[in-house]
Every structure is written in structure tokens, then in C-alpha cells.
């Protein structure tokens, strides 16, 4: 049986903390869906790191452009969840 | 008259003490931080002894944002740099944007981090390699992370002259101060206690295989058997003397008064060995004569032939037994790119307190070396000028003279 995967904001913030830490003065548990990654203290390498983790955890492939295109957690989640990722 | 470059801050992470005063207390007491390797399983290797920094909990010193992107080596370096700036009473935000630079020494880069990512690559695949591997392993990573963390945008470099690097970095820091950068954060911190850091050193054949922490590294002793590697080092704040006085610096440990570096001839080469020339040039660069040097912090290889060469170089410049010689690194192991920086910090503490720390663990020098090696108890003495000597594998020689603040 195949199920469509949905990555939630809570999943993403957990993976951000795990792969790139949390900037002092930033509360990832707050309303960060539309806050830019730059304002959250994450640079492109941090994004590369978390995207790598998402790919490994969910077994999906995310295009390299995502690092440049997804400027906010909301945009990244939309991209990930639209990738049609499935699990068996 | 050139601008004087003085040291106004110290930060130390060493196997026999985390923090300047813990280190200095242990060093004066001749306490050793050398013991069995715990950072990796060394049981299959011929050398199984190292100097590891005790009690370092990285999370206490490094932000969660920096943890995934830093090696143990860089975490130690960032900790030492933070302490050095604090000790100097410098808040970078109060200084000119390009007024503080960074120059550190490195040897193999962050090999523990690099090894882990290579293991991820070959055992799991490229998806498992950290994006931070792109810079975390790099020789310049300590310089870069110190610069970024404290927003230091002045001239920044890294120097690789193997174990002589700590002195060469301080020489470069002095050069930058003379060229007009008021403050330089300098020195070196290294850590390579992992298989990738171990194997090349085994290949050189200079590491001790006497796996007894009390007998493995006995520089200048009759039963010297090679060296023991260690981790850690020192970061020093080097500052324009006038600028330091102008801002009311709390303390001036001393002046970087003389510096010189030379290269040995290639094996079988016609030139004589060049260590003596580095020492003589550093003394002359300080405007001194050999009789002005009150104590020598030796390179102290622990390899008998290299100990003989250093003793001969010292005799060539000073005369046999004419100056007290010490090697506190016998209690830390050789800290690779961090060793000479730690020796310089130790020399400055020696000048501050008028006391020469002993060569830990060594009962007496081999009489054949004809050196006045300080062993057993620390030796009190009026000290004005100290010489620090360092050698790096591949022919690097460096010497530095530090002068007590007037």
C-alpha cells in the first residue's frame, strides 16, 4: 500500500534543529512559516544540510534549485509536499 | 623604530588544563595530561598514548548553530579565542570595522570531522555527507570561524609550517600590526586524535611506541623514545602597544620582540642545518645578544637525533649549558600546529610571574646534550627575555623572542 507523505512544519523545525542548530534569539516553535530562512539565521549551507536530511528520512528527491527557490519554511514544505513523495 | 606588538590576552586549551590559570598551575607543578587515547579505539595501533584536553564540554562553549559545522579542533579554537578576547578586554563591536584580523596555524585541518564524512561517503553514500564538510575540514577553518563569530574583518590568514606554525602565525600577526592593523587574534589550536590524524604520524616514524604515559615522551632524556601527540593550543591577542595603552588595556603580558624562520636543507643537501640560524636571527631581530635571553622554551622533539640537533643549535648560539632550557610540553604532548603557540603563551606567563616551569616527567637531561634543563621543581628567576623554539616536519624552523613588559 502506498501513502502520500506530508512533511509538517513541526517535522521541518525538528530537522532544522538537528542538522543546523538554532540561532540564539530565534524561536522555531513560533509562527515561522513565512519567515525567511535568512531571518531565522540559516544560510544556504544550512538549507542544503536540512534538505539532505529530508531526502534521507523520506526517501525523496528534492531538486538542487530548492535551496535557492524556497526562501521560507512554508515555501520549502510546499515544494517537498508537492514532490509527490510516497512511501510503501 | 617599528611599532611594538604586545600580547594583551591569552586563551588556553591544553591537555593539562582547560583555561589559562588551570593550565599554568598544572604546568608549574609539572603535572602531565598525557594518558591512554580515549577519542578513538587505538588498541590496534603501535602508539596508544596522547594528551587530550580534559573536561571540555563543547555545548557549554559553542552555539547549537555552530555545533553541526565544527570539528573538535575548531570548537577548542573558538573557545580559546573567546577567552583571549575576554582576557584582553576587547569587544570587537567597539573597534574599527577592519581593525582586528585573525591569523592562526594549522597542520592537517579538521581530520576528525573529515574522516567521519569520508566514512559516511563510502559506507552510506553521498547523500549522507554533511554539507559543512565543504569547509569544516579546511586548514583555514579556525581562522574563518573565529573571524565570523567575532566579526573580525581585518587581514586574516592561515599558516601551515607543521609544528612550527604557532610561531610563524605570531610572526605574521606582528607583521600585520606593524602594517597598521591595531589588533590581531593569533596563535594555533589543533586536534588530530583520530585514525586519520594518527596514521601519517606513524608513517613519519617519530612517535613514541612506549605506551606508558609517564615514559612515552621524555625530551632530552637519555631514554627519549619519540613524541606523544596532543590536542589543544593557545590563542593570543597581539596588539599595537600604543593602541593597547591608548584603550587602557588591563594587562600587557609582553612584547613579541623578535622573530625568525629558516628552512633546513633537503636530506643529503650541502647546507648546514638551519635551526641555530633561526635562533640567532630571532635574538638579533629583538635587538638583543644571546646573553640577554633568560630562558629557552625548547622544541623538545623527544626523538634522540632531533634532541641532539636542538641541543647543538642552542650550544652554537648560547654556549653549552649557558641558558636555562625547559620543555613544559613534556606534560601535554606535541600539539601539532597548536604547540608553539602554547609554548609562547607559557613563556609569557613565565615572564609575568618570574618562574620557569619544569620539564614534566623528565628526571634529568642526558649529560651528552650539555643543556641546563629545568626539571623537577619550577625555578624562580628574574626573567626579562624568553626564547621559544619550534620545528616542523619537513625542515621548518622558527624562533620567537618575547620580552616582559617594561
Interface residues (C-beta under 8 A of the other chain):
Chain A: X17 X19 X20 X21 X22 X23 X24 X41 X45 X46 X48 X49 X52 X55 X56
Chain B: X63 X64 X65 X66 X67 X68 X69 X127 X128 X130 X131 X132 X134
